[in-house]
Amino acid sequence: MPEITVYSGPNCPYCTKAKALLQKKNVAYNEFNVKEDSAKFSEMMERSGGRKSIPQIFINDRHIGGCDDLYALNDAGKLDELLI
């Protein structure tokens, strides 16, 4: 199984939508609330090249991007191959 990291925050509809897709795919992920953990926010910014928006999603250290990026990858039929 791949290592999936989701940097998110409370009351974020895009975070909820992205996590729903991952749950539909039956994959486990690590979630970090960057609104409550400034160290994780800094980590997210460093890993994502300075992006501050949430969610920021990584699969096996590959930066996927945000919710729209995750869904675009799925719509293109390329997400499942990353989840093997």
mmCIF file of the N, C-alpha and C atoms, coordinates in Angstrom:
data_MODEL
# 
_entry.id   MODEL 
# 
loop_
_atom_site.group_PDB 
_atom_site.id 
_atom_site.type_symbol 
_atom_site.label_atom_id 
_atom_site.label_alt_id 
_atom_site.label_comp_id 
_atom_site.label_asym_id 
_atom_site.label_entity_id 
_atom_site.label_seq_id 
_atom_site.pdbx_PDB_ins_code 
_atom_site.Cartn_x 
_atom_site.Cartn_y 
_atom_site.Cartn_z 
_atom_site.occupancy 
_atom_site.B_iso_or_equiv 
_atom_site.pdbx_formal_charge 
_atom_site.auth_seq_id 
_atom_site.auth_comp_id 
_atom_site.auth_asym_id 
_atom_site.auth_atom_id 
_atom_site.pdbx_PDB_model_num 
ATOM 1   N N  . MET A 1 1  ? 0.840   -1.195 0.000   1.00 0.00 ? 1  MET A N  1 
ATOM 2   C CA . MET A 1 1  ? 0.000   0.000  0.000   1.00 0.00 ? 1  MET A CA 1 
ATOM 3   C C  . MET A 1 1  ? 0.878   1.249  0.000   1.00 0.00 ? 1  MET A C  1 
ATOM 4   N N  . PRO A 1 2  ? 0.440   2.262  -0.700  1.00 0.00 ? 2  PRO A N  1 
ATOM 5   C CA . PRO A 1 2  ? 1.205   3.502  -0.734  1.00 0.00 ? 2  PRO A CA 1 
ATOM 6   C C  . PRO A 1 2  ? 1.039   4.274  0.574   1.00 0.00 ? 2  PRO A C  1 
ATOM 7   N N  . GLU A 1 3  ? 1.982   5.145  0.831   1.00 0.00 ? 3  GLU A N  1 
ATOM 8   C CA . GLU A 1 3  ? 1.860   6.044  1.975   1.00 0.00 ? 3  GLU A CA 1 
ATOM 9   C C  . GLU A 1 3  ? 1.221   7.333  1.467   1.00 0.00 ? 3  GLU A C  1 
ATOM 10  N N  . ILE A 1 4  ? 0.056   7.638  2.020   1.00 0.00 ? 4  ILE A N  1 
ATOM 11  C CA . ILE A 1 4  ? -0.697  8.811  1.581   1.00 0.00 ? 4  ILE A CA 1 
ATOM 12  C C  . ILE A 1 4  ? -0.776  9.789  2.747   1.00 0.00 ? 4  ILE A C  1 
ATOM 13  N N  . THR A 1 5  ? -0.460  11.043 2.445   1.00 0.00 ? 5  THR A N  1 
ATOM 14  C CA . THR A 1 5  ? -0.531  12.095 3.448   1.00 0.00 ? 5  THR A CA 1 
ATOM 15  C C  . THR A 1 5  ? -1.472  13.184 2.956   1.00 0.00 ? 5  THR A C  1 
ATOM 16  N N  . VAL A 1 6  ? -2.389  13.576 3.830   1.00 0.00 ? 6  VAL A N  1 
ATOM 17  C CA . VAL A 1 6  ? -3.330  14.656 3.528   1.00 0.00 ? 6  VAL A CA 1 
ATOM 18  C C  . VAL A 1 6  ? -3.142  15.731 4.593   1.00 0.00 ? 6  VAL A C  1 
ATOM 19  N N  . TYR A 1 7  ? -2.693  16.895 4.164   1.00 0.00 ? 7  TYR A N  1 
ATOM 20  C CA . TYR A 1 7  ? -2.625  18.050 5.058   1.00 0.00 ? 7  TYR A CA 1 
ATOM 21  C C  . TYR A 1 7  ? -3.953  18.770 4.907   1.00 0.00 ? 7  TYR A C  1 
ATOM 22  N N  . SER A 1 8  ? -4.668  18.937 6.018   1.00 0.00 ? 8  SER A N  1 
ATOM 23  C CA . SER A 1 8  ? -6.025  19.467 5.942   1.00 0.00 ? 8  SER A CA 1 
ATOM 24  C C  . SER A 1 8  ? -6.294  20.437 7.083   1.00 0.00 ? 8  SER A C  1 
ATOM 25  N N  . GLY A 1 9  ? -7.552  20.819 7.198   1.00 0.00 ? 9  GLY A N  1 
ATOM 26  C CA . GLY A 1 9  ? -7.985  21.705 8.269   1.00 0.00 ? 9  GLY A CA 1 
ATOM 27  C C  . GLY A 1 9  ? -9.459  21.486 8.546   1.00 0.00 ? 9  GLY A C  1 
ATOM 28  N N  . PRO A 1 10 ? -9.935  22.011 9.673   1.00 0.00 ? 10 PRO A N  1 
ATOM 29  C CA . PRO A 1 10 ? -11.343 21.822 10.047  1.00 0.00 ? 10 PRO A CA 1 
ATOM 30  C C  . PRO A 1 10 ? -12.276 22.636 9.146   1.00 0.00 ? 10 PRO A C  1 
ATOM 31  N N  . ASN A 1 11 ? -13.464 22.118 8.964   1.00 0.00 ? 11 ASN A N  1 
ATOM 32  C CA . ASN A 1 11 ? -14.518 22.807 8.199   1.00 0.00 ? 11 ASN A CA 1 
ATOM 33  C C  . ASN A 1 11 ? -14.090 23.158 6.782   1.00 0.00 ? 11 ASN A C  1 
ATOM 34  N N  . CYS A 1 12 ? -13.290 22.313 6.187   1.00 0.00 ? 12 CYS A N  1 
ATOM 35  C CA . CYS A 1 12 ? -12.787 22.538 4.832   1.00 0.00 ? 12 CYS A CA 1 
ATOM 36  C C  . CYS A 1 12 ? -13.517 21.595 3.883   1.00 0.00 ? 12 CYS A C  1 
ATOM 37  N N  . PRO A 1 13 ? -14.425 22.120 3.056   1.00 0.00 ? 13 PRO A N  1 
ATOM 38  C CA . PRO A 1 13 ? -15.186 21.240 2.164   1.00 0.00 ? 13 PRO A CA 1 
ATOM 39  C C  . PRO A 1 13 ? -14.308 20.521 1.138   1.00 0.00 ? 13 PRO A C  1 
ATOM 40  N N  . TYR A 1 14 ? -13.230 21.148 0.706   1.00 0.00 ? 14 TYR A N  1 
ATOM 41  C CA . TYR A 1 14 ? -12.330 20.506 -0.258  1.00 0.00 ? 14 TYR A CA 1 
ATOM 42  C C  . TYR A 1 14 ? -11.572 19.352 0.397   1.00 0.00 ? 14 TYR A C  1 
ATOM 43  N N  . CYS A 1 15 ? -11.210 19.528 1.664   1.00 0.00 ? 15 CYS A N  1 
ATOM 44  C CA . CYS A 1 15 ? -10.549 18.450 2.410   1.00 0.00 ? 15 CYS A CA 1 
ATOM 45  C C  . CYS A 1 15 ? -11.500 17.271 2.553   1.00 0.00 ? 15 CYS A C  1 
ATOM 46  N N  . THR A 1 16 ? -12.737 17.558 2.897   1.00 0.00 ? 16 THR A N  1 
ATOM 47  C CA . THR A 1 16 ? -13.749 16.513 3.063   1.00 0.00 ? 16 THR A CA 1 
ATOM 48  C C  . THR A 1 16 ? -13.971 15.762 1.760   1.00 0.00 ? 16 THR A C  1 
ATOM 49  N N  . LYS A 1 17 ? -14.045 16.486 0.651   1.00 0.00 ? 17 LYS A N  1 
ATOM 50  C CA . LYS A 1 17 ? -14.268 15.863 -0.650  1.00 0.00 ? 17 LYS A CA 1 
ATOM 51  C C  . LYS A 1 17 ? -13.080 14.984 -1.055  1.00 0.00 ? 17 LYS A C  1 
ATOM 52  N N  . ALA A 1 18 ? -11.867 15.470 -0.821  1.00 0.00 ? 18 ALA A N  1 
ATOM 53  C CA . ALA A 1 18 ? -10.666 14.688 -1.167  1.00 0.00 ? 18 ALA A CA 1 
ATOM 54  C C  . ALA A 1 18 ? -10.591 13.418 -0.324  1.00 0.00 ? 18 ALA A C  1 
ATOM 55  N N  . LYS A 1 19 ? -10.850 13.540 0.963   1.00 0.00 ? 19 LYS A N  1 
ATOM 56  C CA . LYS A 1 19 ? -10.809 12.365 1.848   1.00 0.00 ? 19 LYS A CA 1 
ATOM 57  C C  . LYS A 1 19 ? -11.907 11.371 1.482   1.00 0.00 ? 19 LYS A C  1 
ATOM 58  N N  . ALA A 1 20 ? -13.047 11.871 1.027   1.00 0.00 ? 20 ALA A N  1 
ATOM 59  C CA . ALA A 1 20 ? -14.134 10.978 0.617   1.00 0.00 ? 20 ALA A CA 1 
ATOM 60  C C  . ALA A 1 20 ? -13.710 10.121 -0.576  1.00 0.00 ? 20 ALA A C  1 
ATOM 61  N N  . LEU A 1 21 ? -12.985 10.704 -1.517  1.00 0.00 ? 21 LEU A N  1 
ATOM 62  C CA . LEU A 1 21 ? -12.514 9.925  -2.667  1.00 0.00 ? 21 LEU A CA 1 
ATOM 63  C C  . LEU A 1 21 ? -11.512 8.863  -2.226  1.00 0.00 ? 21 LEU A C  1 
ATOM 64  N N  . LEU A 1 22 ? -10.613 9.227  -1.338  1.00 0.00 ? 22 LEU A N  1 
ATOM 65  C CA . LEU A 1 22 ? -9.636  8.248  -0.840  1.00 0.00 ? 22 LEU A CA 1 
ATOM 66  C C  . LEU A 1 22 ? -10.345 7.124  -0.075  1.00 0.00 ? 22 LEU A C  1 
ATOM 67  N N  . GLN A 1 23 ? -11.352 7.475  0.697   1.00 0.00 ? 23 GLN A N  1 
ATOM 68  C CA . GLN A 1 23 ? -12.114 6.460  1.430   1.00 0.00 ? 23 GLN A CA 1 
ATOM 69  C C  . GLN A 1 23 ? -12.874 5.560  0.463   1.00 0.00 ? 23 GLN A C  1 
ATOM 70  N N  . LYS A 1 24 ? -13.407 6.128  -0.610  1.00 0.00 ? 24 LYS A N  1 
ATOM 71  C CA . LYS A 1 24 ? -14.110 5.341  -1.624  1.00 0.00 ? 24 LYS A CA 1 
ATOM 72  C C  . LYS A 1 24 ? -13.157 4.345  -2.287  1.00 0.00 ? 24 LYS A C  1 
ATOM 73  N N  . LYS A 1 25 ? -11.889 4.739  -2.386  1.00 0.00 ? 25 LYS A N  1 
ATOM 74  C CA . LYS A 1 25 ? -10.869 3.865  -2.977  1.00 0.00 ? 25 LYS A CA 1 
ATOM 75  C C  . LYS A 1 25 ? -10.343 2.854  -1.959  1.00 0.00 ? 25 LYS A C  1 
ATOM 76  N N  . ASN A 1 26 ? -10.845 2.920  -0.733  1.00 0.00 ? 26 ASN A N  1 
ATOM 77  C CA . ASN A 1 26 ? -10.445 1.999  0.346   1.00 0.00 ? 26 ASN A CA 1 
ATOM 78  C C  . ASN A 1 26 ? -8.953  2.031  0.652   1.00 0.00 ? 26 ASN A C  1 
ATOM 79  N N  . VAL A 1 27 ? -8.383  3.238  0.694   1.00 0.00 ? 27 VAL A N  1 
ATOM 80  C CA . VAL A 1 27 ? -6.974  3.375  1.042   1.00 0.00 ? 27 VAL A CA 1 
ATOM 81  C C  . VAL A 1 27 ? -6.843  4.157  2.347   1.00 0.00 ? 27 VAL A C  1 
ATOM 82  N N  . ALA A 1 28 ? -5.874  3.759  3.129   1.00 0.00 ? 28 ALA A N  1 
ATOM 83  C CA . ALA A 1 28 ? -5.603  4.456  4.380   1.00 0.00 ? 28 ALA A CA 1 
ATOM 84  C C  . ALA A 1 28 ? -4.734  5.676  4.087   1.00 0.00 ? 28 ALA A C  1 
ATOM 85  N N  . TYR A 1 29 ? -4.886  6.690  4.906   1.00 0.00 ? 29 TYR A N  1 
ATOM 86  C CA . TYR A 1 29 ? -4.066  7.889  4.746   1.00 0.00 ? 29 TYR A CA 1 
ATOM 87  C C  . TYR A 1 29 ? -3.787  8.499  6.108   1.00 0.00 ? 29 TYR A C  1 
ATOM 88  N N  . ASN A 1 30 ? -2.682  9.238  6.168   1.00 0.00 ? 30 ASN A N  1 
ATOM 89  C CA . ASN A 1 30 ? -2.337  9.997  7.361   1.00 0.00 ? 30 ASN A CA 1 
ATOM 90  C C  . ASN A 1 30 ? -2.832  11.418 7.148   1.00 0.00 ? 30 ASN A C  1 
ATOM 91  N N  . GLU A 1 31 ? -3.536  11.931 8.134   1.00 0.00 ? 31 GLU A N  1 
ATOM 92  C CA . GLU A 1 31 ? -4.085  13.278 8.024   1.00 0.00 ? 31 GLU A CA 1 
ATOM 93  C C  . GLU A 1 31 ? -3.484  14.169 9.104   1.00 0.00 ? 31 GLU A C  1 
ATOM 94  N N  . PHE A 1 32 ? -3.093  15.367 8.693   1.00 0.00 ? 32 PHE A N  1 
ATOM 95  C CA . PHE A 1 32 ? -2.531  16.337 9.628   1.00 0.00 ? 32 PHE A CA 1 
ATOM 96  C C  . PHE A 1 32 ? -3.306  17.638 9.521   1.00 0.00 ? 32 PHE A C  1 
ATOM 97  N N  . ASN A 1 33 ? -3.805  18.121 10.653  1.00 0.00 ? 33 ASN A N  1 
ATOM 98  C CA . ASN A 1 33 ? -4.542  19.374 10.713  1.00 0.00 ? 33 ASN A CA 1 
ATOM 99  C C  . ASN A 1 33 ? -3.528  20.515 10.821  1.00 0.00 ? 33 ASN A C  1 
ATOM 100 N N  . VAL A 1 34 ? -3.294  21.204 9.720   1.00 0.00 ? 34 VAL A N  1 
ATOM 101 C CA . VAL A 1 34 ? -2.283  22.260 9.698   1.00 0.00 ? 34 VAL A CA 1 
ATOM 102 C C  . VAL A 1 34 ? -2.775  23.556 10.337  1.00 0.00 ? 34 VAL A C  1 
ATOM 103 N N  . LYS A 1 35 ? -4.054  23.635 10.613  1.00 0.00 ? 35 LYS A N  1 
ATOM 104 C CA . LYS A 1 35 ? -4.580  24.818 11.301  1.00 0.00 ? 35 LYS A CA 1 
ATOM 105 C C  . LYS A 1 35 ? -4.257  24.776 12.792  1.00 0.00 ? 35 LYS A C  1 
ATOM 106 N N  . GLU A 1 36 ? -4.029  23.582 13.326  1.00 0.00 ? 36 GLU A N  1 
ATOM 107 C CA . GLU A 1 36 ? -3.724  23.432 14.750  1.00 0.00 ? 36 GLU A CA 1 
ATOM 108 C C  . GLU A 1 36 ? -2.271  23.084 15.015  1.00 0.00 ? 36 GLU A C  1 
ATOM 109 N N  . ASP A 1 37 ? -1.508  22.771 13.963  1.00 0.00 ? 37 ASP A N  1 
ATOM 110 C CA . ASP A 1 37 ? -0.125  22.335 14.141  1.00 0.00 ? 37 ASP A CA 1 
ATOM 111 C C  . ASP A 1 37 ? 0.772   23.127 13.191  1.00 0.00 ? 37 ASP A C  1 
ATOM 112 N N  . SER A 1 38 ? 1.404   24.167 13.713  1.00 0.00 ? 38 SER A N  1 
ATOM 113 C CA . SER A 1 38 ? 2.209   25.045 12.865  1.00 0.00 ? 38 SER A CA 1 
ATOM 114 C C  . SER A 1 38 ? 3.423   24.324 12.272  1.00 0.00 ? 38 SER A C  1 
ATOM 115 N N  . ALA A 1 39 ? 3.946   23.327 12.975  1.00 0.00 ? 39 ALA A N  1 
ATOM 116 C CA . ALA A 1 39 ? 5.074   22.563 12.430  1.00 0.00 ? 39 ALA A CA 1 
ATOM 117 C C  . ALA A 1 39 ? 4.638   21.786 11.189  1.00 0.00 ? 39 ALA A C  1 
ATOM 118 N N  . LYS A 1 40 ? 3.435   21.218 11.225  1.00 0.00 ? 40 LYS A N  1 
ATOM 119 C CA . LYS A 1 40 ? 2.921   20.485 10.066  1.00 0.00 ? 40 LYS A CA 1 
ATOM 120 C C  . LYS A 1 40 ? 2.581   21.450 8.918   1.00 0.00 ? 40 LYS A C  1 
ATOM 121 N N  . PHE A 1 41 ? 2.146   22.661 9.257   1.00 0.00 ? 41 PHE A N  1 
ATOM 122 C CA . PHE A 1 41 ? 1.899   23.664 8.219   1.00 0.00 ? 41 PHE A CA 1 
ATOM 123 C C  . PHE A 1 41 ? 3.204   24.002 7.506   1.00 0.00 ? 41 PHE A C  1 
ATOM 124 N N  . SER A 1 42 ? 4.267   24.204 8.268   1.00 0.00 ? 42 SER A N  1 
ATOM 125 C CA . SER A 1 42 ? 5.582   24.484 7.680   1.00 0.00 ? 42 SER A CA 1 
ATOM 126 C C  . SER A 1 42 ? 6.063   23.319 6.832   1.00 0.00 ? 42 SER A C  1 
ATOM 127 N N  . GLU A 1 43 ? 5.852   22.095 7.342   1.00 0.00 ? 43 GLU A N  1 
ATOM 128 C CA . GLU A 1 43 ? 6.226   20.897 6.602   1.00 0.00 ? 43 GLU A CA 1 
ATOM 129 C C  . GLU A 1 43 ? 5.465   20.827 5.279   1.00 0.00 ? 43 GLU A C  1 
ATOM 130 N N  . MET A 1 44 ? 4.162   21.101 5.330   1.00 0.00 ? 44 MET A N  1 
ATOM 131 C CA . MET A 1 44 ? 3.335   21.082 4.124   1.00 0.00 ? 44 MET A CA 1 
ATOM 132 C C  . MET A 1 44 ? 3.847   22.091 3.108   1.00 0.00 ? 44 MET A C  1 
ATOM 133 N N  . MET A 1 45 ? 4.153   23.298 3.560   1.00 0.00 ? 45 MET A N  1 
ATOM 134 C CA . MET A 1 45 ? 4.634   24.335 2.643   1.00 0.00 ? 45 MET A CA 1 
ATOM 135 C C  . MET A 1 45 ? 5.963   23.939 2.011   1.00 0.00 ? 45 MET A C  1 
ATOM 136 N N  . GLU A 1 46 ? 6.834   23.355 2.800   1.00 0.00 ? 46 GLU A N  1 
ATOM 137 C CA . GLU A 1 46 ? 8.134   22.937 2.273   1.00 0.00 ? 46 GLU A CA 1 
ATOM 138 C C  . GLU A 1 46 ? 7.969   21.823 1.232   1.00 0.00 ? 46 GLU A C  1 
ATOM 139 N N  . ARG A 1 47 ? 7.149   20.844 1.562   1.00 0.00 ? 47 ARG A N  1 
ATOM 140 C CA . ARG A 1 47 ? 6.955   19.702 0.654   1.00 0.00 ? 47 ARG A CA 1 
ATOM 141 C C  . ARG A 1 47 ? 6.207   20.089 -0.620  1.00 0.00 ? 47 ARG A C  1 
ATOM 142 N N  . SER A 1 48 ? 5.329   21.082 -0.535  1.00 0.00 ? 48 SER A N  1 
ATOM 143 C CA . SER A 1 48 ? 4.482   21.442 -1.673  1.00 0.00 ? 48 SER A CA 1 
ATOM 144 C C  . SER A 1 48 ? 5.042   22.594 -2.494  1.00 0.00 ? 48 SER A C  1 
ATOM 145 N N  . GLY A 1 49 ? 6.219   23.044 -2.158  1.00 0.00 ? 49 GLY A N  1 
ATOM 146 C CA . GLY A 1 49 ? 6.802   24.153 -2.921  1.00 0.00 ? 49 GLY A CA 1 
ATOM 147 C C  . GLY A 1 49 ? 6.195   25.498 -2.578  1.00 0.00 ? 49 GLY A C  1 
ATOM 148 N N  . GLY A 1 50 ? 5.716   25.637 -1.350  1.00 0.00 ? 50 GLY A N  1 
ATOM 149 C CA . GLY A 1 50 ? 5.195   26.915 -0.889  1.00 0.00 ? 50 GLY A CA 1 
ATOM 150 C C  . GLY A 1 50 ? 3.688   27.079 -0.927  1.00 0.00 ? 50 GLY A C  1 
ATOM 151 N N  . ARG A 1 51 ? 2.979   26.053 -1.312  1.00 0.00 ? 51 ARG A N  1 
ATOM 152 C CA . ARG A 1 51 ? 1.515   26.154 -1.340  1.00 0.00 ? 51 ARG A CA 1 
ATOM 153 C C  . ARG A 1 51 ? 0.956   26.245 0.074   1.00 0.00 ? 51 ARG A C  1 
ATOM 154 N N  . LYS A 1 52 ? 0.005   27.153 0.252   1.00 0.00 ? 52 LYS A N  1 
ATOM 155 C CA . LYS A 1 52 ? -0.608  27.373 1.561   1.00 0.00 ? 52 LYS A CA 1 
ATOM 156 C C  . LYS A 1 52 ? -2.041  26.860 1.627   1.00 0.00 ? 52 LYS A C  1 
ATOM 157 N N  . SER A 1 53 ? -2.628  26.543 0.488   1.00 0.00 ? 53 SER A N  1 
ATOM 158 C CA . SER A 1 53 ? -4.025  26.107 0.467   1.00 0.00 ? 53 SER A CA 1 
ATOM 159 C C  . SER A 1 53 ? -4.134  24.656 0.917   1.00 0.00 ? 53 SER A C  1 
ATOM 160 N N  . ILE A 1 54 ? -5.312  24.339 1.443   1.00 0.00 ? 54 ILE A N  1 
ATOM 161 C CA . ILE A 1 54 ? -5.570  22.956 1.864   1.00 0.00 ? 54 ILE A CA 1 
ATOM 162 C C  . ILE A 1 54 ? -6.745  22.418 1.081   1.00 0.00 ? 54 ILE A C  1 
ATOM 163 N N  . PRO A 1 55 ? -6.758  21.119 0.855   1.00 0.00 ? 55 PRO A N  1 
ATOM 164 C CA . PRO A 1 55 ? -5.754  20.151 1.272   1.00 0.00 ? 55 PRO A CA 1 
ATOM 165 C C  . PRO A 1 55 ? -4.545  20.152 0.333   1.00 0.00 ? 55 PRO A C  1 
ATOM 166 N N  . GLN A 1 56 ? -3.457  19.618 0.837   1.00 0.00 ? 56 GLN A N  1 
ATOM 167 C CA . GLN A 1 56 ? -2.303  19.274 0.016   1.00 0.00 ? 56 GLN A CA 1 
ATOM 168 C C  . GLN A 1 56 ? -2.112  17.778 0.212   1.00 0.00 ? 56 GLN A C  1 
ATOM 169 N N  . ILE A 1 57 ? -2.039  17.048 -0.897  1.00 0.00 ? 57 ILE A N  1 
ATOM 170 C CA . ILE A 1 57 ? -2.056  15.589 -0.859  1.00 0.00 ? 57 ILE A CA 1 
ATOM 171 C C  . ILE A 1 57 ? -0.777  15.039 -1.468  1.00 0.00 ? 57 ILE A C  1 
ATOM 172 N N  . PHE A 1 58 ? -0.220  14.040 -0.802  1.00 0.00 ? 58 PHE A N  1 
ATOM 173 C CA . PHE A 1 58 ? 0.991   13.373 -1.263  1.00 0.00 ? 58 PHE A CA 1 
ATOM 174 C C  . PHE A 1 58 ? 0.742   11.869 -1.286  1.00 0.00 ? 58 PHE A C  1 
ATOM 175 N N  . ILE A 1 59 ? 1.221   11.229 -2.336  1.00 0.00 ? 59 ILE A N  1 
ATOM 176 C CA . ILE A 1 59 ? 1.194   9.765  -2.423  1.00 0.00 ? 59 ILE A CA 1 
ATOM 177 C C  . ILE A 1 59 ? 2.625   9.316  -2.636  1.00 0.00 ? 59 ILE A C  1 
ATOM 178 N N  . ASN A 1 60 ? 3.169   8.570  -1.648  1.00 0.00 ? 60 ASN A N  1 
ATOM 179 C CA . ASN A 1 60 ? 4.556   8.108  -1.709  1.00 0.00 ? 60 ASN A CA 1 
ATOM 180 C C  . ASN A 1 60 ? 5.521   9.246  -2.041  1.00 0.00 ? 60 ASN A C  1 
ATOM 181 N N  . ASP A 1 61 ? 5.409   10.346 -1.340  1.00 0.00 ? 61 ASP A N  1 
ATOM 182 C CA . ASP A 1 61 ? 6.258   11.527 -1.512  1.00 0.00 ? 61 ASP A CA 1 
ATOM 183 C C  . ASP A 1 61 ? 6.051   12.257 -2.834  1.00 0.00 ? 61 ASP A C  1 
ATOM 184 N N  . ARG A 1 62 ? 5.102   11.815 -3.639  1.00 0.00 ? 62 ARG A N  1 
ATOM 185 C CA . ARG A 1 62 ? 4.761   12.540 -4.868  1.00 0.00 ? 62 ARG A CA 1 
ATOM 186 C C  . ARG A 1 62 ? 3.681   13.550 -4.533  1.00 0.00 ? 62 ARG A C  1 
ATOM 187 N N  . HIS A 1 63 ? 3.929   14.806 -4.832  1.00 0.00 ? 63 HIS A N  1 
ATOM 188 C CA . HIS A 1 63 ? 2.950   15.852 -4.558  1.00 0.00 ? 63 HIS A CA 1 
ATOM 189 C C  . HIS A 1 63 ? 1.839   15.781 -5.607  1.00 0.00 ? 63 HIS A C  1 
ATOM 190 N N  . ILE A 1 64 ? 0.633   15.475 -5.148  1.00 0.00 ? 64 ILE A N  1 
ATOM 191 C CA . ILE A 1 64 ? -0.520  15.387 -6.038  1.00 0.00 ? 64 ILE A CA 1 
ATOM 192 C C  . ILE A 1 64 ? -1.131  16.771 -6.223  1.00 0.00 ? 64 ILE A C  1 
ATOM 193 N N  . GLY A 1 65 ? -1.177  17.532 -5.147  1.00 0.00 ? 65 GLY A N  1 
ATOM 194 C CA . GLY A 1 65 ? -1.784  18.862 -5.176  1.00 0.00 ? 65 GLY A CA 1 
ATOM 195 C C  . GLY A 1 65 ? -2.997  18.885 -4.268  1.00 0.00 ? 65 GLY A C  1 
ATOM 196 N N  . GLY A 1 66 ? -4.012  19.619 -4.682  1.00 0.00 ? 66 GLY A N  1 
ATOM 197 C CA . GLY A 1 66 ? -5.214  19.762 -3.879  1.00 0.00 ? 66 GLY A CA 1 
ATOM 198 C C  . GLY A 1 66 ? -6.328  18.823 -4.319  1.00 0.00 ? 66 GLY A C  1 
ATOM 199 N N  . CYS A 1 67 ? -7.515  19.124 -3.855  1.00 0.00 ? 67 CYS A N  1 
ATOM 200 C CA . CYS A 1 67 ? -8.687  18.286 -4.130  1.00 0.00 ? 67 CYS A CA 1 
ATOM 201 C C  . CYS A 1 67 ? -8.964  18.176 -5.627  1.00 0.00 ? 67 CYS A C  1 
ATOM 202 N N  . ASP A 1 68 ? -8.968  19.300 -6.323  1.00 0.00 ? 68 ASP A N  1 
ATOM 203 C CA . ASP A 1 68 ? -9.243  19.276 -7.764  1.00 0.00 ? 68 ASP A CA 1 
ATOM 204 C C  . ASP A 1 68 ? -8.199  18.453 -8.504  1.00 0.00 ? 68 ASP A C  1 
ATOM 205 N N  . ASP A 1 69 ? -6.949  18.544 -8.074  1.00 0.00 ? 69 ASP A N  1 
ATOM 206 C CA . ASP A 1 69 ? -5.872  17.775 -8.706  1.00 0.00 ? 69 ASP A CA 1 
ATOM 207 C C  . ASP A 1 69 ? -6.080  16.279 -8.492  1.00 0.00 ? 69 ASP A C  1 
ATOM 208 N N  . LEU A 1 70 ? -6.505  15.915 -7.283  1.00 0.00 ? 70 LEU A N  1 
ATOM 209 C CA . LEU A 1 70 ? -6.761  14.507 -6.975  1.00 0.00 ? 70 LEU A CA 1 
ATOM 210 C C  . LEU A 1 70 ? -7.891  13.963 -7.842  1.00 0.00 ? 70 LEU A C  1 
ATOM 211 N N  . TYR A 1 71 ? -8.979  14.726 -7.970  1.00 0.00 ? 71 TYR A N  1 
ATOM 212 C CA . TYR A 1 71 ? -10.101 14.291 -8.794  1.00 0.00 ? 71 TYR A CA 1 
ATOM 213 C C  . TYR A 1 71 ? -9.733  14.254 -10.273 1.00 0.00 ? 71 TYR A C  1 
ATOM 214 N N  . ALA A 1 72 ? -8.909  15.188 -10.727 1.00 0.00 ? 72 ALA A N  1 
ATOM 215 C CA . ALA A 1 72 ? -8.476  15.186 -12.127 1.00 0.00 ? 72 ALA A CA 1 
ATOM 216 C C  . ALA A 1 72 ? -7.645  13.942 -12.424 1.00 0.00 ? 72 ALA A C  1 
ATOM 217 N N  . LEU A 1 73 ? -6.791  13.575 -11.482 1.00 0.00 ? 73 LEU A N  1 
ATOM 218 C CA . LEU A 1 73 ? -5.985  12.368 -11.633 1.00 0.00 ? 73 LEU A CA 1 
ATOM 219 C C  . LEU A 1 73 ? -6.888  11.141 -11.705 1.00 0.00 ? 73 LEU A C  1 
ATOM 220 N N  . ASN A 1 74 ? -7.917  11.123 -10.865 1.00 0.00 ? 74 ASN A N  1 
ATOM 221 C CA . ASN A 1 74 ? -8.865  10.015 -10.875 1.00 0.00 ? 74 ASN A CA 1 
ATOM 222 C C  . ASN A 1 74 ? -9.648  9.981  -12.191 1.00 0.00 ? 74 ASN A C  1 
ATOM 223 N N  . ASP A 1 75 ? -10.110 11.137 -12.637 1.00 0.00 ? 75 ASP A N  1 
ATOM 224 C CA . ASP A 1 75 ? -10.889 11.208 -13.878 1.00 0.00 ? 75 ASP A CA 1 
ATOM 225 C C  . ASP A 1 75 ? -10.062 10.793 -15.088 1.00 0.00 ? 75 ASP A C  1 
ATOM 226 N N  . ALA A 1 76 ? -8.755  11.011 -15.021 1.00 0.00 ? 76 ALA A N  1 
ATOM 227 C CA . ALA A 1 76 ? -7.859  10.627 -16.115 1.00 0.00 ? 76 ALA A CA 1 
ATOM 228 C C  . ALA A 1 76 ? -7.484  9.144  -16.046 1.00 0.00 ? 76 ALA A C  1 
ATOM 229 N N  . GLY A 1 77 ? -7.957  8.456  -14.999 1.00 0.00 ? 77 GLY A N  1 
ATOM 230 C CA . GLY A 1 77 ? -7.661  7.034  -14.854 1.00 0.00 ? 77 GLY A CA 1 
ATOM 231 C C  . GLY A 1 77 ? -6.268  6.739  -14.338 1.00 0.00 ? 77 GLY A C  1 
ATOM 232 N N  . LYS A 1 78 ? -5.622  7.749  -13.740 1.00 0.00 ? 78 LYS A N  1 
ATOM 233 C CA . LYS A 1 78 ? -4.239  7.576  -13.293 1.00 0.00 ? 78 LYS A CA 1 
ATOM 234 C C  . LYS A 1 78 ? -4.085  7.432  -11.777 1.00 0.00 ? 78 LYS A C  1 
ATOM 235 N N  . LEU A 1 79 ? -5.154  7.650  -11.026 1.00 0.00 ? 79 LEU A N  1 
ATOM 236 C CA . LEU A 1 79 ? -5.058  7.567  -9.570  1.00 0.00 ? 79 LEU A CA 1 
ATOM 237 C C  . LEU A 1 79 ? -4.889  6.134  -9.099  1.00 0.00 ? 79 LEU A C  1 
ATOM 238 N N  . ASP A 1 80 ? -5.660  5.216  -9.653  1.00 0.00 ? 80 ASP A N  1 
ATOM 239 C CA . ASP A 1 80 ? -5.619  3.818  -9.185  1.00 0.00 ? 80 ASP A CA 1 
ATOM 240 C C  . ASP A 1 80 ? -4.222  3.216  -9.270  1.00 0.00 ? 80 ASP A C  1 
ATOM 241 N N  . GLU A 1 81 ? -3.468  3.541  -10.319 1.00 0.00 ? 81 GLU A N  1 
ATOM 242 C CA . GLU A 1 81 ? -2.123  2.984  -10.452 1.00 0.00 ? 81 GLU A CA 1 
ATOM 243 C C  . GLU A 1 81 ? -1.182  3.495  -9.368  1.00 0.00 ? 81 GLU A C  1 
ATOM 244 N N  . LEU A 1 82 ? -1.458  4.667  -8.811  1.00 0.00 ? 82 LEU A N  1 
ATOM 245 C CA . LEU A 1 82 ? -0.645  5.193  -7.714  1.00 0.00 ? 82 LEU A CA 1 
ATOM 246 C C  . LEU A 1 82 ? -1.025  4.571  -6.378  1.00 0.00 ? 82 LEU A C  1 
ATOM 247 N N  . LEU A 1 83 ? -2.210  3.975  -6.314  1.00 0.00 ? 83 LEU A N  1 
ATOM 248 C CA . LEU A 1 83 ? -2.717  3.422  -5.059  1.00 0.00 ? 83 LEU A CA 1 
ATOM 249 C C  . LEU A 1 83 ? -2.438  1.933  -4.890  1.00 0.00 ? 83 LEU A C  1 
ATOM 250 N N  . ILE A 1 84 ? -1.692  1.366  -5.812  1.00 0.00 ? 84 ILE A N  1 
ATOM 251 C CA . ILE A 1 84 ? -1.376  -0.074 -5.740  1.00 0.00 ? 84 ILE A CA 1 
ATOM 252 C C  . ILE A 1 84 ? -0.227  -0.293 -4.788  1.00 0.00 ? 84 ILE A C  1 
# 
